[in-house]
């Protein structure tokens, strides 16, 4: 997949460009259906499948309180490439760019730079100044400019509408099995292992790999999760606590993960953590001994969940996005 981060970097319009555009936060099952339609139409016409997206997310720029994202830009790129897309255009989003009219965006970006021959969009997508570039506008303007507009309708999983907004709600509620149903994969956090207070092994008896969670990140419901840890191309079972560790009076939000059957030193290394199931809420214990007893019980639960879901977990570990 070729990636362009500025319109000026695109050397020439693409051959029979089948294009979709959007924010695609989370690259969920609904987005995957959209990308599948783009790829299918491009393949039928020996053309080029093109995705246009924005960085940062427009709401990060336009709303004072911003938005907490399901996926990082890195994850978004990985998942769009996995969908078989030929070209990804990532446009820098600024307040100045937000003032671009829908007409100018279509003329200068989609037609002149990319060479759109077919446009495929989600049923509720809108863009441009005042969000004037809705489905009605696109169909009318596309007819004038000579390209058809295809609309992919809403998608449902288990009776739930698949949308980034709904997934954010589910993540915040800790409903990870429902999240997986809508995302098409486990919800994942990733980062570099930090040096913590070094209490996990010496004090409590369970060493942990710690990832700091930024206030800007989408934080799952606090508490303990059954997890799958991806490190150096291999997968391990584990159990994670997401919170501030009230037993020891900490106040920094962190994901502390005890990795099963693992004893490497990985400070400064990158890991990915898939959240499989929420076990219990965060709790303050009387001290290390009581905490250790509870962790032992949590581990028994986690190993049972991992054993019961071993086939599904093995398949997820083999998926490219975990590499």
C-alpha positions as CSV (number, residue, x, y, z in Angstrom):
1,X,0.0,0.0,0.0
2,X,1.3,3.4,-1.0
3,X,0.8,6.2,1.6
4,X,0.7,9.9,0.8
5,X,0.6,12.5,3.5
6,X,0.2,15.6,1.3
7,X,-1.8,16.1,-1.9
8,X,1.2,17.7,-3.5
9,X,3.1,14.4,-3.1
10,X,0.7,12.6,-5.4
11,X,2.4,12.5,-8.8
12,X,-0.6,12.0,-11.0
13,X,-4.3,10.9,-10.8
14,X,-4.7,7.2,-10.3
15,X,-6.0,4.8,-12.9
16,X,-9.8,4.4,-12.5
17,X,-9.7,5.5,-8.8
18,X,-12.4,4.0,-6.7
19,X,-12.3,6.2,-3.6
20,X,-13.8,6.3,-0.1
21,X,-13.2,9.0,2.5
22,X,-13.8,9.3,6.2
23,X,-12.2,9.2,9.6
24,X,-12.4,5.4,10.1
25,X,-11.6,5.5,13.8
26,X,-11.3,1.9,14.9
27,X,-11.5,0.5,11.3
28,X,-14.5,-1.6,12.5
29,X,-16.6,-4.1,10.7
30,X,-18.7,-1.4,9.0
31,X,-15.5,0.3,7.7
32,X,-14.3,-3.1,6.5
33,X,-17.4,-3.6,4.4
34,X,-16.8,-0.2,2.9
35,X,-13.2,-1.0,2.0
36,X,-14.3,-4.3,0.6
37,X,-16.7,-2.5,-1.8
38,X,-13.9,-0.2,-2.8
39,X,-11.5,-3.0,-3.5
40,X,-14.1,-5.0,-5.4
41,X,-15.0,-2.2,-7.7
42,X,-11.4,-1.3,-8.3
43,X,-10.6,-4.9,-9.1
44,X,-13.5,-5.2,-11.6
45,X,-12.2,-2.2,-13.6
46,X,-8.5,-2.9,-13.2
47,X,-8.3,0.3,-11.2
48,X,-6.9,1.7,-8.0
49,X,-8.5,1.4,-4.6
50,X,-8.0,4.6,-2.6
51,X,-8.8,5.6,1.0
52,X,-8.7,9.2,2.0
53,X,-8.6,10.0,5.7
54,X,-7.5,12.8,8.1
55,X,-4.9,13.3,10.8
56,X,-5.6,14.4,13.5
57,X,-9.2,13.3,13.8
58,X,-11.3,16.4,12.9
59,X,-13.0,16.5,16.3
60,X,-9.6,16.7,18.0
61,X,-9.2,20.1,16.2
62,X,-12.8,21.4,16.2
63,X,-14.0,20.4,19.7
64,X,-12.4,21.9,22.8
65,X,-12.9,18.6,24.7
66,X,-11.6,16.6,21.8
67,X,-12.4,13.0,21.3
68,X,-10.8,9.8,22.6
69,X,-9.9,7.5,19.7
70,X,-10.4,3.8,19.4
71,X,-7.2,3.4,17.3
72,X,-4.0,5.2,16.9
73,X,-2.9,6.4,13.4
74,X,-0.4,3.5,13.4
75,X,-3.2,0.9,14.0
76,X,-5.4,2.6,11.4
77,X,-2.7,2.3,8.7
78,X,-2.1,-1.3,9.6
79,X,-5.7,-2.3,9.4
80,X,-6.4,-0.3,6.1
81,X,-3.5,-2.1,4.5
82,X,-4.8,-5.4,5.7
83,X,-8.1,-4.6,3.9
84,X,-6.2,-4.8,0.5
85,X,-6.3,-1.0,-0.2
86,X,-3.8,0.2,-2.9
87,X,-3.4,3.8,-1.8
88,X,-3.9,5.6,1.5
89,X,-4.1,9.4,1.5
90,X,-3.7,11.0,5.0
91,X,-4.6,14.7,4.8
92,X,-3.4,17.0,7.6
93,X,-6.5,18.4,9.3
94,X,-6.4,22.0,10.6
95,X,-8.9,24.7,11.3
96,X,-8.0,26.3,8.0
97,X,-8.6,23.0,6.2
98,X,-12.0,22.7,7.9
99,X,-13.1,25.9,6.1
100,X,-12.7,24.1,2.7
101,X,-16.0,24.0,0.9
102,X,-17.4,20.6,-0.2
103,X,-17.2,21.8,-3.8
104,X,-13.5,22.7,-3.5
105,X,-12.7,19.5,-1.8
106,X,-14.3,17.4,-4.5
107,X,-12.8,19.5,-7.3
108,X,-9.2,19.9,-6.0
109,X,-8.7,16.7,-4.0
110,X,-10.9,14.0,-5.3
111,X,-11.0,15.0,-9.0
112,X,-7.8,16.9,-9.8
113,X,-5.3,15.1,-7.5
114,X,-6.8,11.6,-7.1
115,X,-8.8,11.3,-10.3
116,X,-11.9,9.8,-8.7
117,X,-14.0,7.7,-11.1
118,X,-16.2,6.1,-8.5
119,X,-16.9,7.3,-4.9
120,X,-18.0,4.9,-2.2
121,X,-19.2,6.3,1.1
122,X,-21.0,5.3,4.3
123,X,-24.7,6.1,4.7
124,X,-24.2,8.9,7.1
125,X,-21.0,10.5,6.0
126,X,-20.7,14.3,5.5
127,X,-17.7,16.6,5.1
128,X,-16.7,20.1,4.1
129,X,-17.5,23.5,5.6
130,X,-20.8,23.2,7.6
131,X,-20.8,19.4,6.7
132,X,-22.5,20.4,3.5
133,X,-20.9,17.5,1.6
134,X,-23.6,15.0,2.6
135,X,-25.0,12.1,0.5
136,X,-27.5,14.3,-1.3
137,X,-24.8,16.8,-2.3
138,X,-22.4,14.0,-3.4
139,X,-24.9,12.3,-5.6
140,X,-25.9,15.6,-7.3
141,X,-22.3,16.9,-7.6
142,X,-21.0,13.5,-8.8
143,X,-23.6,13.4,-11.5
144,X,-22.5,16.9,-12.7
145,X,-18.8,15.9,-12.6
146,X,-19.1,12.5,-14.1
147,X,-18.6,10.0,-11.3
148,X,-21.2,7.8,-9.6
149,X,-21.6,7.7,-5.8
150,X,-22.3,4.4,-4.2
151,X,-23.6,4.3,-0.6
152,X,-22.9,1.5,1.8
153,X,-25.8,1.1,4.2
154,X,-25.7,0.8,8.0
155,X,-24.3,-2.5,9.3
156,X,-25.5,-4.4,12.4
157,X,-23.9,-7.1,14.6
158,X,-26.0,-8.9,17.1
159,X,-28.7,-6.3,16.7
160,X,-26.3,-3.4,17.5
161,X,-25.4,-0.7,15.0
162,X,-21.7,-0.8,14.1
163,X,-20.3,2.7,14.7
164,X,-17.2,4.2,16.3
165,X,-19.4,6.1,18.7
166,X,-21.1,2.9,19.9
167,X,-17.7,1.1,20.2
168,X,-16.4,3.9,22.4
169,X,-19.3,3.5,24.7
170,X,-18.8,-0.3,25.0
171,X,-15.1,0.1,25.7
172,X,-15.9,2.6,28.5
173,X,-18.4,0.1,29.9
174,X,-15.8,-2.8,29.8
175,X,-18.1,-4.8,27.4
176,X,-15.2,-6.4,25.6
177,X,-17.0,-9.3,24.0
178,X,-19.5,-6.8,22.4
179,X,-16.6,-4.6,21.4
180,X,-15.0,-7.6,19.6
181,X,-18.2,-8.3,17.8
182,X,-18.4,-4.8,16.4
183,X,-14.7,-4.3,15.8
184,X,-14.1,-7.7,14.3
185,X,-11.1,-8.2,16.6
186,X,-10.1,-7.7,20.2
187,X,-9.8,-4.1,21.5
188,X,-6.1,-3.4,21.8
189,X,-3.9,-1.0,23.7
190,X,-0.2,-0.8,22.9
191,X,2.9,1.1,24.1
192,X,6.3,0.9,25.6
193,X,6.9,-0.9,28.8
194,X,7.7,1.6,31.6
195,X,9.7,1.1,34.7
196,X,7.2,1.3,37.5
197,X,7.4,1.1,41.3
198,X,8.9,-2.4,41.1
199,X,6.3,-3.7,43.6
200,X,4.7,-6.4,41.4
201,X,7.3,-9.1,41.9
202,X,9.2,-8.3,45.1
203,X,6.2,-7.0,47.2
204,X,3.1,-8.7,45.7
205,X,4.6,-11.7,44.1
206,X,3.3,-11.0,40.5
207,X,5.7,-9.1,38.3
208,X,3.9,-6.8,35.8
209,X,4.6,-5.0,32.5
210,X,3.3,-1.4,32.9
211,X,1.9,0.8,30.1
212,X,1.0,4.4,31.0
213,X,-2.4,5.5,29.7
214,X,-2.6,9.1,28.4
215,X,-5.7,11.2,29.3
216,X,-6.1,11.6,25.5
217,X,-6.5,7.8,25.0
218,X,-9.7,5.9,25.1
219,X,-9.5,4.3,28.5
220,X,-11.5,1.1,29.1
221,X,-13.6,0.7,32.3
222,X,-11.2,0.5,35.2
223,X,-10.6,-2.9,36.7
224,X,-9.1,-6.3,35.9
225,X,-9.2,-7.9,32.4
226,X,-8.3,-11.3,30.9
227,X,-5.7,-10.4,28.3
228,X,-3.7,-11.6,25.4
229,X,-0.2,-10.1,25.3
230,X,1.7,-9.8,22.0
231,X,5.4,-9.4,22.2
232,X,8.1,-10.0,19.6
233,X,5.7,-11.8,17.3
234,X,4.5,-14.2,20.0
235,X,1.3,-14.3,22.1
236,X,0.9,-15.0,25.8
237,X,-2.0,-15.1,28.2
238,X,-2.2,-12.6,30.9
239,X,-4.2,-10.5,33.3
240,X,-4.2,-6.8,33.4
241,X,-5.4,-4.1,35.9
242,X,-6.3,-0.8,34.4
243,X,-6.5,1.9,37.0
244,X,-4.5,3.9,39.6
245,X,-3.6,1.1,42.0
246,X,-5.5,2.5,45.0
247,X,-4.0,-0.1,47.4
248,X,-0.7,1.8,47.3
249,X,-2.2,5.2,46.9
250,X,-1.0,5.9,43.4
251,X,-2.8,8.4,41.1
252,X,-1.3,7.8,37.7
253,X,-3.5,5.8,35.3
254,X,-1.7,2.7,34.1
255,X,-2.3,-0.7,32.6
256,X,-0.3,-3.3,34.7
257,X,-0.1,-6.7,33.1
258,X,1.0,-10.0,34.6
259,X,2.1,-12.1,31.7
260,X,1.7,-15.9,32.1
261,X,4.7,-18.2,31.6
262,X,7.0,-15.3,30.8
263,X,10.1,-14.1,32.6
264,X,11.9,-11.8,30.1
265,X,13.0,-8.3,31.0
266,X,11.2,-6.0,28.6
267,X,11.6,-2.5,29.9
268,X,11.6,-0.1,27.0
269,X,10.1,-2.8,24.7
270,X,6.9,-2.4,22.7
271,X,4.0,-4.7,23.6
272,X,0.3,-5.0,22.5
273,X,-2.4,-6.0,24.9
274,X,-5.7,-7.4,23.6
275,X,-8.5,-7.1,26.2
276,X,-10.7,-10.2,26.2
277,X,-13.0,-9.9,29.1
278,X,-13.6,-7.6,32.1
279,X,-13.3,-9.7,35.3
280,X,-14.0,-7.2,38.1
281,X,-13.8,-3.5,39.0
282,X,-10.8,-1.8,40.6
283,X,-10.7,-2.3,44.4
284,X,-8.6,-1.0,47.2
285,X,-7.2,-3.8,49.4
286,X,-5.9,-3.7,53.0
287,X,-2.3,-4.4,51.9
288,X,-0.1,-6.5,49.6
289,X,-1.1,-9.9,51.2
290,X,-4.8,-9.4,50.5
291,X,-4.0,-8.0,47.0
292,X,-1.9,-11.1,46.3
293,X,-4.7,-13.4,47.3
294,X,-7.1,-11.6,45.0
295,X,-4.7,-11.7,42.1
296,X,-4.3,-15.5,42.6
297,X,-8.1,-15.8,42.3
298,X,-8.1,-13.5,39.2
299,X,-5.5,-15.6,37.5
300,X,-7.6,-18.7,38.0
301,X,-10.5,-17.0,36.3
302,X,-8.2,-15.7,33.5
303,X,-6.7,-19.2,32.8
304,X,-10.2,-20.7,32.7
305,X,-11.3,-18.1,30.2
306,X,-8.2,-18.5,28.1
307,X,-8.6,-22.3,28.1
308,X,-12.3,-22.1,27.1
309,X,-11.5,-19.7,24.3
310,X,-8.2,-21.3,23.2
311,X,-9.2,-21.9,19.6
312,X,-10.5,-18.4,19.1
313,X,-7.5,-16.8,20.8
314,X,-5.1,-18.8,18.8
315,X,-6.7,-17.6,15.6
316,X,-6.6,-14.0,16.7
317,X,-2.9,-14.4,17.6
318,X,-2.1,-15.5,14.1
319,X,-3.8,-12.5,12.5
320,X,-1.4,-10.0,10.9
321,X,-2.4,-7.0,13.0
322,X,-0.8,-8.8,16.0
323,X,2.6,-9.1,14.3
